[in-house]
Amino acid sequence: MIRISSDAAATDVSRRSFLYSLLLLGGAGVVGCTPARAIFRLYDDRFDDDRELVDCFLRSFATTIIPGASPTQPDLVRIFRDERFPFTRHLGLFTSDLARRSHTRFGSDRFDELDVARRAMIVRDGLAADAITARLYRAAILATQVSFYGSIYDDDRGCELIEFPGANAGFSAEEMYYRETASILGPSMTADGNHS
C-alpha cells in the first residue's frame, strides 16, 4: 500500500517498499511458471551439474515407465543424452521437476529412492500439470519407450519384454523370404509391366 505523506523521504520509502513487494509477487509467479523456470534456469543447479544424480533419476523414471526393465541396462537412458534428440536440453528442468514433486508429495526430493508406486504417482502428477510440464513428461515417456522397445542403440539385441528378437536373430533365408517369388506373383501384362 502506498502511503501519501507530505514528507518526500517517507513517500520515497513507501514507493520503494511497494515496488519491492510487487517484484516479490512477480518473482513468485515466475518461479511457479514452467517456461520461466526453463528459460531462466530457475531450478536446483545440481540437476545441471551432477551427472550421476541425473542418471539415477532417469534410470528410476525409465523403470517406472517400463515395468520389467533392468536399471543396470547400459542403454536404458542413453537417449536422454543423445544430442540428435532435443530432450537433452531439458534434462535439468525435467529431473528437478521430479525432485520437486517428490518433495511436495512425499517429503523427500530423492525421486530415485521412492518405491515404484510412489514414482508412478509423481509421473501421473507431472502428466496432469500445466500444458508445458505435461508435454515434457509425455516426451520423456515416449523417448524411453522408443529407445527401450525399439532397441534403437542395438539392432541385434531386440527386446525380450515384447518378444522382439532383433535384426535377424538367427533365422535362415528360407524362414525370412519366399523362394522363387516369380512363381507366386501374377504375370505382368506387358514386357515392361505398363499398359500399352
N, C-alpha and C positions, 0 to 999 in steps of 0.2 A: 504494500500500500504506500503510495507517495504522500508524504506529509508536506503540506504547504506551510511555509514559515516565512516570516519577513527576513529572517536571518539567512543570507545567501549560503553560508557554510553548512547550515543544517539541511537546507534544500539539496545541496550537492551530495551530502552523505546519504540522504534518503533516496536520491536518484541512483546512487551507486549501489545501495543495498537492494533496490528494486531490480536493477539490471542484473545484479549477481543472482538474485532469486530466479529471474527469468532464464538466465543462462543455465542454472542448475536444472530447472524443469525441462528445458530444451535438451540438455545433455542426457537426462534420464530417458527422454523419449528416443533419442538417437541410439543409446545403448540397447534398448529393447527392440530396435528395428534391425532385422536381419541384413538388409542391403547396406545399411550404415556400418554395422559390425564388420561386414565383409570388406567394404571399401576402405574404412579407416583402421582395419585390423584391431577392432576393439574386443579382443578376446585374449585369453591367457597365452603368453609367449611360449610356454612350454610346448604347445602344440605346433609351433613352427620350428622349434629348436631341438626337441628331444625325439629323435627318430625312433628310438626303441620304445618309448611310451606310445607314440602314434601307432607303431606296428602292433603293439599289444592290443590297443583299442580296435584296430582294423581286423585283426585275427578273431577277436571276440565278436565283432559285428558279423563277420563272414560266417562263423559257426552258428550264430543266431539265425541268420537268413537261410543257411543251408544245413539242416539237421543231418548229421552223419558225416559232415566234412571234418577232416582231421586238422586241428590247429597247427600242426607241425608240417603240413604240406608245403613244399618250397614255393610254389607259385600261387598260393592262396590269395594273397593281397598284392601281387605284383602289378596288376592293372591300375591300382591307385597311384603308383609312382611312374607309370609309363607316360612319357612325355608326348606320345602320339594321341593321348586322350586328355581332354581338358580338365578332368576331375582333380588332377594333381595340384592345380592352383587353389583348390578349395579344401585341401586336407586339414589345414589348421582350423578353419571355421567348422568343418564337419565334426572333427574329433572333439573340439572344445564344446560344441553343442551337445554331444553325447555326454560329456563330463558334467555340463551344467544341468542337463535334465536328470542325470543320475543323482546329483547332489540335491536338487529340488525335491525329487520324489523319494529318495532313499537315504539322504544324509551323507552320502559318500560320492566323491567325484570320480572314483575309480570304476568306470563302466566295465572294464575288463575283469574286475573281481566279483561282479554280480553273477548270480546264477542265471541260467538260460531264460527262465520265465520272467525274471525282472528285466533282463536285457531286452526281451521281446516287448515288454511294456514301454520301455524307453523308445524303441524303434516305432511303435504304434503312436506314441506321443509326437514324435518328430513328423510322422506322416500326417497327423491331424493338426499340425501347427499352421502358421501362415503359409501363403502360397509358395514363397521362395524357399523356405525351410523344407516344406513337403517335397518340392521339386528336387532339392539337394538329396534328400533321403531316397526318393524314387530312383535318382541317377545312381546312387551308391548301391542300391539293391540290384538294379539292372546290370551294372558293371560287374558286381560279384557273381551273379548268376551266369552271365555270358562267359566270363572268364573260367568259372569252375565247370559248368556243364558242357561248354563247348571246348574245353581244354585248349584254349587258343595259344598257349605257350608251349604245348607239347602235343602235336597232332597224333603221334603214335600211341600216346598213353590212353586217350579216351576218358570215359567217366563210368566207373563201376556202379555208382548210385542209380544211374538211369540206363544201365546195361548198354552203354555206347562203347563199342570195342576200340574205337580209334581208327586211324587210317590203315586199312587192310591189315587187320590183326590176324595174319596167317591164313587168309582164305586163298584157295587156288584160283587160277584163271577160270577154270570150269565153273567154280562156285560164284565167281564175280560176274562173268559175262556169258551170253548165249553163244554157242558155237554155230558157225555157218549162218550168220544173221540173214544172208540173202535168201535163204530157204524159207524164212518166216515173214519176210517183208513182201508186200504186194509188188508186182512188176510195174515198172514205170510205163507211162502211156506213150512216150516217145523216146527217142535215143537220148535226148538231153534232159528229160523229165518235165519239160514245159509243153503246154498245149501248142499245136501248130497254128 
